Amino acid sequence: MLVTFSSPAYADITMFGDVALCLLKLMGHSGTVPGALLAEDVPAALARLQVAIAAEKRSPEAETADAEDDEPAVTLPHRALPLIELLKAAAKAECDVMWDSPN
């Protein structure tokens, strides 16, 4: 499953479903798809996500690598960056944020 986040203030962002659901829950949302945040709720959701991501960065990272090519895993803080930028733009422009699973 893929989840696409959209806001009039920023380009659409598509993420894998498991990552998107995790980030939605970190924002304080139930994780239902489709869903939306009203403009007045965006700053609080952004703040919750930033606090959770900061805590994730402070936690000791497990050394995980793909056995075939020894590439490090992409961490949740890195995966959250595009969504954080979308939320910042939406908060600044006072726009709603929506997400859905494309068909």
C-alpha positions, 0 to 999 in steps of 0.5 A: 500500500502507498499513501499520498499526502497532499496540501495546496501549500506543497507538492504531493508526497507518496510513502510506503503505507507502513511508514506513513501509518507510523508517522500519522500515529506519531502526529497523534492521528489514528492512522486511518486512510484516507484522512485529513488535518484541518489547517488549525490542527496542522501546527500541533501535529507538526510539533508532535511529529518533530518531538517524536522524531527528535526522540527517535534520533536520540535513541541508539540506532541498531546497526542494520544493513542489507545483507546483499549490498551492506547499505545502511537502512533508511531511518525513520527520521530521514523518511519523515523529512518530506512530510515535515516539510509539507506540514511546515508549508501547510502551517505557514500557509494555513492550509489543510493536509489530506492523505489517501491511498492511490488506486 
